[in-house]
Amino acid sequence: MVMIDLFLDWASGGLANAISSSFLNPMDVSKTRMQAEERLKKCPTRTGMFATIKNTYIEGGIIGLWSPGLTASILREFLYSGPRAGFYVPVRNFFSTQHHIFENDSFACKILAALCTGTFGALIANPIDVIKIRLMVKPQSYPSIGNAFYSIQKDEGIAGLYKGLFPSTLRGAFIAVGEIATYDQTKTILKKNFDLSEGLLLHSMCSLITGFVATTVAAPFDLLKTRSMNLKSSSSSGVLKMINSIIRDEGLLVLFRGWLPAYLRLGPHALICFPILEQIRRAFGLEYI
């Protein structure tokens, strides 16, 4: 029974996030291409969000905006967001109600649970994340996900599929805190202070706050992850060296490059995903978050 419940937890998290990401893939493509773009001495200016969207549309039309990395993105949601969102409630309850390590409704407990599930999801999803980013930046790189797995492993070794693992894991952990722990804590506060009950109104209000917090917390890690995973050379300079190089050559604010398209994805993503997730959990006989 426990294994069945865990499977349903995973399925609910993966399905809700996959539905949301499918609608918002154009913003993910735009954000990823903006983050992958480096400022070169011969070209000191960067392409803005609207220009990036325009250029992508000119290259491939509406399909060119929607299709790059879409299949990889959906698969990633089941591998990363399934555990991140789905296992959050069991892990939170493990720390609080089952073993009383934390008091019920403790924000520290929610943060720790989100860090655990976000880290776990990011670790197992890293190979598909590498493929997703490369397909979004340059769709013609690989004809399929299977070919991408084979080509990267052949040309760069198995390590190629784990490029950007450190910043990706940090991003996964902190975005889980920014999203699901923030969502959970906001629910607790609104229910306690405004006497709101479970339902669409409460879930939507919490989602609006969640999107802003998650985007801001994850932005620097998101940029580092994109830059690392998009590298096709076999050598890696290390995260600290990369951070130093980026800040020295491009300035501190570049760590938040792509924030707007990221928010235009994560904001609506949270608004779509969390109400759907709550309803799927109830349909599966699971408790609300």
GIPE-V633108 format. One record per pair of residues at least 12 apart in sequence whose ideal C-beta (glycine too) atoms are under 10 Angstrom apart, sorted by sequence separation. I is the first residue (numbers start at 1). J is the second residue. If there is no record, write none. Layout:
# GIPE-V633108
I|J ; I|J
This chain:
# GIPE-V633108
34|46 ; 53|65 ; 56|68 ; 92|104 ; 97|109 ; 149|161 ; 190|202 ; 227|239 ; 243|255 ; 277|289 ; 34|47 ; 92|105 ; 95|108 ; 96|109 ; 131|144 ; 132|145 ; 135|148 ; 148|161 ; 33|47 ; 34|48 ; 92|106 ; 95|109 ; 96|110 ; 131|145 ; 134|148 ; 225|239 ; 228|242 ; 34|49 ; 37|52 ; 94|109 ; 95|110 ; 131|146 ; 187|202 ; 190|205 ; 191|206 ; 224|239 ; 227|242 ; 274|289 ; 33|49 ; 93|109 ; 96|112 ; 131|147 ; 132|148 ; 186|202 ; 187|203 ; 190|206 ; 227|243 ; 30|47 ; 34|51 ; 92|109 ; 95|112 ; 96|113 ; 128|145 ; 131|148 ; 134|151 ; 189|206 ; 30|48 ; 31|49 ; 34|52 ; 91|109 ; 92|110 ; 95|113 ; 127|145 ; 130|148 ; 131|149 ; 134|152 ; 187|205 ; 188|206 ; 221|239 ; 224|242 ; 227|245 ; 30|49 ; 33|52 ; 34|53 ; 91|110 ; 92|111 ; 94|113 ; 130|149 ; 186|205 ; 187|206 ; 190|209 ; 223|242 ; 224|243 ; 227|246 ; 30|50 ; 32|52 ; 33|53 ; 92|112 ; 93|113 ; 128|148 ; 131|151 ; 183|203 ; 186|206 ; 189|209 ; 223|243 ; 30|51 ; 31|52 ; 91|112 ; 92|113 ; 95|116 ; 127|148 ; 128|149 ; 131|152 ; 185|206 ; 186|207 ; 27|49 ; 30|52 ; 33|55 ; 88|110 ; 91|113 ; 92|114 ; 94|116 ; 127|149 ; 130|152 ; 184|206 ; 186|208 ; 224|246 ; 29|52 ; 30|53 ; 33|56 ; 90|113 ; 91|114 ; 183|206 ; 186|209 ; 187|210 ; 220|243 ; 223|246 ; 29|53 ; 30|54 ; 89|113 ; 91|115 ; 92|116 ; 182|206 ; 183|207 ; 185|209 ; 186|210 ; 30|55 ; 88|113 ; 91|116 ; 92|117 ; 127|152 ; 182|207 ; 185|210 ; 27|53 ; 30|56 ; 87|113 ; 88|114 ; 91|117 ; 127|153 ; 130|156 ; 183|209 ; 184|210 ; 220|246 ; 26|53 ; 29|56 ; 90|117 ; 182|209 ; 183|210 ; 186|213 ; 88|116 ; 89|117 ; 179|207 ; 182|210 ; 183|211 ; 185|213 ; 85|114 ; 87|116 ; 88|117 ; 91|120 ; 134|163 ; 181|210 ; 182|211 ; 26|56 ; 84|114 ; 87|117 ; 88|118 ; 130|160 ; 131|161 ; 133|163 ; 180|210 ; 182|212 ; 183|213 ; 26|57 ; 86|117 ; 87|118 ; 127|158 ; 130|161 ; 133|164 ; 179|210 ; 182|213 ; 183|214 ; 223|254 ; 224|255 ; 226|257 ; 84|116 ; 85|117 ; 129|161 ; 130|162 ; 178|210 ; 179|211 ; 181|213 ; 182|214 ; 220|252 ; 223|255 ; 226|258 ; 83|116 ; 84|117 ; 85|118 ; 87|120 ; 127|160 ; 128|161 ; 129|162 ; 130|163 ; 178|211 ; 181|214 ; 222|255 ; 223|256 ; 83|117 ; 84|118 ; 87|121 ; 127|161 ; 129|163 ; 130|164 ; 178|212 ; 179|213 ; 180|214 ; 220|254 ; 221|255 ; 222|256 ; 223|257 ; 29|64 ; 30|65 ; 33|68 ; 82|117 ; 83|118 ; 84|119 ; 86|121 ; 126|161 ; 127|162 ; 129|164 ; 130|165 ; 133|168 ; 178|213 ; 179|214 ; 182|217 ; 220|255 ; 222|257 ; 223|258 ; 26|62 ; 29|65 ; 32|68 ; 81|117 ; 83|119 ; 84|120 ; 85|121 ; 126|162 ; 127|163 ; 129|165 ; 177|213 ; 178|214 ; 179|215 ; 219|255 ; 220|256 ; 222|258 ; 223|259 ; 29|66 ; 32|69 ; 80|117 ; 81|118 ; 83|120 ; 84|121 ; 126|163 ; 177|214 ; 178|215 ; 219|256 ; 220|257 ; 222|259 ; 26|64 ; 27|65 ; 29|67 ; 80|118 ; 83|121 ; 84|122 ; 126|164 ; 127|165 ; 130|168 ; 175|213 ; 176|214 ; 178|216 ; 179|217 ; 219|257 ; 26|65 ; 29|68 ; 82|121 ; 83|122 ; 123|162 ; 126|165 ; 129|168 ; 175|214 ; 178|217 ; 179|218 ; 219|258 ; 220|259 ; 223|262 ; 25|65 ; 26|66 ; 28|68 ; 29|69 ; 80|120 ; 81|121 ; 83|123 ; 126|166 ; 174|214 ; 175|215 ; 177|217 ; 178|218 ; 216|256 ; 219|259 ; 222|262 ; 25|66 ; 26|67 ; 28|69 ; 29|70 ; 80|121 ; 83|124 ; 84|125 ; 176|217 ; 177|218 ; 178|219 ; 215|256 ; 218|259 ; 24|66 ; 25|67 ; 26|68 ; 28|70 ; 79|121 ; 80|122 ; 82|124 ; 83|125 ; 123|165 ; 126|168 ; 129|171 ; 175|217 ; 176|218 ; 23|66 ; 25|68 ; 78|121 ; 79|122 ; 80|123 ; 82|125 ; 122|165 ; 125|168 ; 126|169 ; 129|172 ; 174|217 ; 175|218 ; 215|258 ; 216|259 ; 219|262 ; 22|66 ; 25|69 ; 26|70 ; 29|73 ; 77|121 ; 79|123 ; 80|124 ; 81|125 ; 122|166 ; 125|169 ; 174|218 ; 175|219 ; 215|259 ; 218|262 ; 219|263 ; 222|266 ; 25|70 ; 28|73 ; 76|121 ; 79|124 ; 80|125 ; 122|167 ; 123|168 ; 173|218 ; 174|219 ; 215|260 ; 79|125 ; 80|126 ; 122|168 ; 123|169 ; 126|172 ; 171|217 ; 172|218 ; 174|220 ; 175|221 ; 215|261 ; 216|262 ; 78|125 ; 79|126 ; 122|169 ; 125|172 ; 171|218 ; 174|221 ; 175|222 ; 215|262 ; 216|263 ; 219|266 ; 22|70 ; 25|73 ; 77|125 ; 79|127 ; 80|128 ; 121|169 ; 122|170 ; 124|172 ; 170|218 ; 171|219 ; 173|221 ; 174|222 ; 214|262 ; 215|263 ; 218|266 ; 21|70 ; 24|73 ; 25|74 ; 76|125 ; 79|128 ; 80|129 ; 120|169 ; 122|171 ; 123|172 ; 171|220 ; 172|221 ; 214|263 ; 215|264 ; 75|125 ; 76|126 ; 78|128 ; 79|129 ; 119|169 ; 122|172 ; 123|173 ; 170|220 ; 171|221 ; 215|265 ; 216|266 ; 22|73 ; 76|127 ; 77|128 ; 118|169 ; 119|170 ; 121|172 ; 122|173 ; 170|221 ; 171|222 ; 211|262 ; 212|263 ; 215|266 ; 21|73 ; 22|74 ; 76|128 ; 118|170 ; 120|172 ; 121|173 ; 169|221 ; 170|222 ; 171|223 ; 211|263 ; 214|266 ; 215|267 ; 21|74 ; 75|128 ; 76|129 ; 118|171 ; 119|172 ; 120|173 ; 122|175 ; 167|220 ; 168|221 ; 171|224 ; 172|225 ; 211|264 ; 213|266 ; 214|267 ; 74|128 ; 75|129 ; 118|172 ; 119|173 ; 121|175 ; 122|176 ; 167|221 ; 168|222 ; 170|224 ; 171|225 ; 211|265 ; 212|266 ; 215|269 ; 18|73 ; 19|74 ; 21|76 ; 22|77 ; 72|127 ; 73|128 ; 76|131 ; 117|172 ; 118|173 ; 119|174 ; 121|176 ; 166|221 ; 167|222 ; 170|225 ; 171|226 ; 211|266 ; 212|267 ; 214|269 ; 215|270 ; 17|73 ; 18|74 ; 21|77 ; 72|128 ; 73|129 ; 75|131 ; 76|132 ; 117|173 ; 118|174 ; 120|176 ; 167|223 ; 168|224 ; 169|225 ; 210|266 ; 211|267 ; 214|270 ; 17|74 ; 18|75 ; 20|77 ; 71|128 ; 72|129 ; 75|132 ; 76|133 ; 115|172 ; 116|173 ; 118|175 ; 119|176 ; 164|221 ; 167|224 ; 168|225 ; 210|267 ; 211|268 ; 213|270 ; 18|76 ; 19|77 ; 72|130 ; 73|131 ; 74|132 ; 114|172 ; 115|173 ; 118|176 ; 166|224 ; 167|225 ; 168|226 ; 211|269 ; 212|270 ; 17|76 ; 18|77 ; 69|128 ; 72|131 ; 73|132 ; 114|173 ; 115|174 ; 117|176 ; 118|177 ; 166|225 ; 167|226 ; 208|267 ; 210|269 ; 211|270 ; 14|74 ; 17|77 ; 18|78 ; 21|81 ; 69|129 ; 71|131 ; 72|132 ; 73|133 ; 114|174 ; 116|176 ; 118|178 ; 164|224 ; 165|225 ; 167|227 ; 168|228 ; 207|267 ; 210|270 ; 211|271 ; 14|75 ; 16|77 ; 17|78 ; 20|81 ; 71|132 ; 72|133 ; 114|175 ; 115|176 ; 118|179 ; 164|225 ; 167|228 ; 168|229 ; 207|268 ; 209|270 ; 210|271 ; 14|76 ; 15|77 ; 69|131 ; 70|132 ; 72|134 ; 73|135 ; 111|173 ; 114|176 ; 115|177 ; 118|180 ; 163|225 ; 164|226 ; 166|228 ; 167|229 ; 207|269 ; 208|270 ; 211|273 ; 14|77 ; 15|78 ; 17|80 ; 18|81 ; 69|132 ; 72|135 ; 73|136 ; 113|176 ; 114|177 ; 117|180 ; 118|181 ; 164|227 ; 165|228 ; 207|270 ; 208|271 ; 210|273 ; 211|274 ; 13|77 ; 14|78 ; 17|81 ; 18|82 ; 68|132 ; 69|133 ; 71|135 ; 72|136 ; 113|177 ; 114|178 ; 117|181 ; 163|227 ; 164|228 ; 165|229 ; 206|270 ; 207|271 ; 210|274 ; 13|78 ; 14|79 ; 16|81 ; 17|82 ; 69|134 ; 70|135 ; 111|176 ; 112|177 ; 114|179 ; 163|228 ; 164|229 ; 206|271 ; 207|272 ; 14|80 ; 15|81 ; 16|82 ; 68|134 ; 69|135 ; 70|136 ; 111|177 ; 114|180 ; 115|181 ; 163|229 ; 164|230 ; 204|270 ; 205|271 ; 207|273 ; 208|274 ; 11|78 ; 13|80 ; 14|81 ; 15|82 ; 17|84 ; 68|135 ; 69|136 ; 110|177 ; 113|180 ; 114|181 ; 162|229 ; 163|230 ; 164|231 ; 203|270 ; 204|271 ; 207|274 ; 10|78 ; 13|81 ; 14|82 ; 17|85 ; 67|135 ; 68|136 ; 69|137 ; 113|181 ; 114|182 ; 161|229 ; 163|231 ; 203|271 ; 204|272 ; 206|274 ; 207|275 ; 10|79 ; 13|82 ; 14|83 ; 16|85 ; 17|86 ; 67|136 ; 68|137 ; 70|139 ; 112|181 ; 114|183 ; 160|229 ; 163|232 ; 170|239 ; 206|275 ; 12|82 ; 13|83 ; 14|84 ; 15|85 ; 16|86 ; 68|138 ; 69|139 ; 72|142 ; 75|145 ; 110|180 ; 111|181 ; 114|184 ; 163|233 ; 166|236 ; 204|274 ; 207|277 ; 10|81 ; 11|82 ; 13|84 ; 14|85 ; 15|86 ; 68|139 ; 110|181 ; 111|182 ; 113|184 ; 114|185 ; 160|231 ; 163|234 ; 165|236 ; 203|274 ; 204|275 ; 207|278 ; 10|82 ; 13|85 ; 14|86 ; 67|139 ; 68|140 ; 72|144 ; 109|181 ; 110|182 ; 160|232 ; 164|236 ; 166|238 ; 167|239 ; 203|275 ; 206|278 ; 9|82 ; 10|83 ; 12|85 ; 13|86 ; 71|144 ; 72|145 ; 108|181 ; 110|183 ; 111|184 ; 160|233 ; 163|236 ; 166|239 ; 202|275 ; 203|276 ; 9|83 ; 10|84 ; 12|86 ; 13|87 ; 71|145 ; 107|181 ; 110|184 ; 111|185 ; 160|234 ; 165|239 ; 166|240 ; 201|275 ; 203|277 ; 7|82 ; 10|85 ; 11|86 ; 13|88 ; 64|139 ; 107|182 ; 109|184 ; 110|185 ; 156|231 ; 159|234 ; 164|239 ; 167|242 ; 200|275 ; 203|278 ; 9|85 ; 10|86 ; 13|89 ; 69|145 ; 72|148 ; 156|232 ; 167|243 ; 199|275 ; 202|278 ; 203|279 ; 6|83 ; 9|86 ; 10|87 ; 12|89 ; 107|184 ; 155|232 ; 156|233 ; 157|234 ; 159|236 ; 8|86 ; 9|87 ; 107|185 ; 110|188 ; 156|234 ; 164|242 ; 200|278 ; 7|86 ; 9|88 ; 60|139 ; 105|184 ; 106|185 ; 155|234 ; 199|278 ; 200|279 ; 6|86 ; 9|89 ; 56|136 ; 59|139 ; 105|185 ; 152|232 ; 198|278 ; 6|87 ; 9|90 ; 107|188 ; 9|91 ; 105|187 ; 106|188 ; 107|189 ; 56|139 ; 105|188 ; 206|289 ; 5|89 ; 6|90 ; 104|188 ; 105|189 ; 198|282 ; 5|90 ; 203|288 ; 105|191 ; 202|288 ; 203|289 ; 105|192 ; 179|266 ; 183|270 ; 187|274 ; 2|90 ; 80|168 ; 84|172 ; 88|176 ; 92|180 ; 178|266 ; 182|270 ; 83|172 ; 84|173 ; 92|181 ; 137|226 ; 198|287 ; 199|288 ; 136|226 ; 179|269 ; 180|270 ; 183|273 ; 198|288 ; 81|172 ; 84|175 ; 85|176 ; 88|179 ; 89|180 ; 141|232 ; 175|266 ; 179|270 ; 183|274 ; 187|278 ; 198|289 ; 80|172 ; 84|176 ; 88|180 ; 92|184 ; 133|225 ; 137|229 ; 138|230 ; 178|270 ; 83|176 ; 88|181 ; 133|226 ; 137|230 ; 81|175 ; 85|179 ; 133|227 ; 136|230 ; 138|232 ; 179|273 ; 180|274 ; 183|277 ; 80|175 ; 81|176 ; 84|179 ; 85|180 ; 88|183 ; 89|184 ; 130|225 ; 133|228 ; 134|229 ; 179|274 ; 183|278 ; 80|176 ; 84|180 ; 88|184 ; 129|225 ; 133|229 ; 134|230 ; 36|133 ; 129|226 ; 132|229 ; 133|230 ; 134|231 ; 180|277 ; 35|133 ; 36|134 ; 81|179 ; 85|183 ; 130|228 ; 131|229 ; 134|232 ; 81|180 ; 122|221 ; 126|225 ; 130|229 ; 32|132 ; 33|133 ; 36|136 ; 37|137 ; 118|218 ; 129|229 ; 130|230 ; 32|133 ; 36|137 ; 130|231 ; 187|288 ; 32|134 ; 35|137 ; 36|138 ; 187|289 ; 32|135 ; 33|136 ; 122|225 ; 126|229 ; 13|117 ; 28|132 ; 32|136 ; 33|137 ; 184|288 ; 28|133 ; 31|136 ; 32|137 ; 33|138 ; 184|289 ; 29|135 ; 30|136 ; 183|289 ; 14|121 ; 29|136 ; 9|117 ; 13|121 ; 28|136 ; 29|137 ; 180|289 ; 29|139 ; 10|121 ; 25|136 ; 17|179 ; 13|180 ; 110|289 ; 31|215 ; 35|219 ; 35|222 ; 36|223 ; 31|219 ; 35|223 ; 81|269 ; 85|273 ; 34|223 ; 35|224 ; 37|226 ; 38|227 ; 85|274 ; 32|222 ; 35|225 ; 36|226 ; 37|227 ; 31|222 ; 35|226 ; 36|227 ; 86|277 ; 31|223 ; 34|226 ; 35|227 ; 38|230 ; 81|273 ; 85|277 ; 89|281 ; 32|225 ; 33|226 ; 36|229 ; 37|230 ; 32|226 ; 36|230 ; 86|280 ; 93|287 ; 31|226 ; 35|230 ; 36|231 ; 86|281 ; 77|273 ; 81|277 ; 85|281 ; 90|286 ; 32|229 ; 33|230 ; 89|286 ; 90|287 ; 92|289 ; 32|230 ; 89|287 ; 89|288 ; 86|286 ; 89|289 ; 88|289 ; 46|250 ; 85|289 ; 44|250 ; 52|258 ; 38|245 ; 39|246 ; 38|246 ; 41|249 ; 46|254 ; 49|257 ; 53|261 ; 40|249 ; 49|258 ; 52|261 ; 39|249 ; 49|259 ; 50|260 ; 38|249 ; 39|250 ; 46|257 ; 49|260 ; 50|261 ; 38|250 ; 39|251 ; 48|260 ; 49|261 ; 48|261 ; 49|262 ; 39|254 ; 49|264 ; 38|254 ; 39|257 ; 35|254 ; 35|255 ; 37|257 ; 37|258 ; 35|257 ; 36|258 ; 34|257 ; 35|258 ; 34|258 ; 35|259 ; 33|258 ; 34|259 ; 31|257 ; 32|258 ; 34|260 ; 35|261 ; 31|258 ; 34|261 ; 35|262 ; 30|258 ; 31|259 ; 33|261 ; 34|262 ; 31|260 ; 32|261 ; 30|260 ; 31|261 ; 32|262 ; 27|258 ; 30|261 ; 31|262 ; 29|261 ; 30|262 ; 31|263 ; 27|260 ; 28|261 ; 31|264 ; 32|265 ; 27|261 ; 28|262 ; 30|264 ; 31|265 ; 26|261 ; 27|262 ; 30|265 ; 31|266 ; 27|263 ; 28|264 ; 29|265 ; 24|261 ; 27|264 ; 28|265 ; 26|264 ; 27|265 ; 28|266 ; 26|265 ; 27|266 ; 24|264 ; 25|265 ; 27|267 ; 24|265 ; 27|268 ; 28|269 ; 23|265 ; 24|266 ; 27|269 ; 24|267 ; 21|265 ; 24|268 ; 20|265 ; 23|268 ; 24|269 ; 20|266 ; 23|269 ; 20|268 ; 21|269 ; 24|272 ; 20|269 ; 23|272 ; 24|273 ; 19|269 ; 20|270 ; 22|272 ; 23|273 ; 20|271 ; 21|272 ; 17|269 ; 20|272 ; 21|273 ; 16|269 ; 19|272 ; 20|273 ; 19|273 ; 20|274 ; 17|272 ; 18|273 ; 16|272 ; 17|273 ; 20|276 ; 16|273 ; 17|274 ; 19|276 ; 20|277 ; 15|273 ; 16|274 ; 19|277 ; 16|275 ; 17|276 ; 13|273 ; 16|276 ; 17|277 ; 15|276 ; 16|277 ; 19|280 ; 15|277 ; 16|278 ; 14|277 ; 16|279 ; 12|276 ; 13|277 ; 16|280 ; 12|277 ; 15|280 ; 16|281 ; 12|278 ; 14|280 ; 12|279 ; 13|280 ; 12|280 ; 13|281 ; 11|280 ; 12|281 ; 15|284 ; 11|281 ; 12|282 ; 12|283 ; 8|280 ; 9|281 ; 12|284 ; 8|281 ; 11|284 ; 12|286 ; 8|283 ; 9|284 ; 8|284 ; 7|284 ; 8|285 ; 9|286 ; 8|286 ; 5|284 ; 4|284 ; 5|285 ; 4|285 ; 5|286
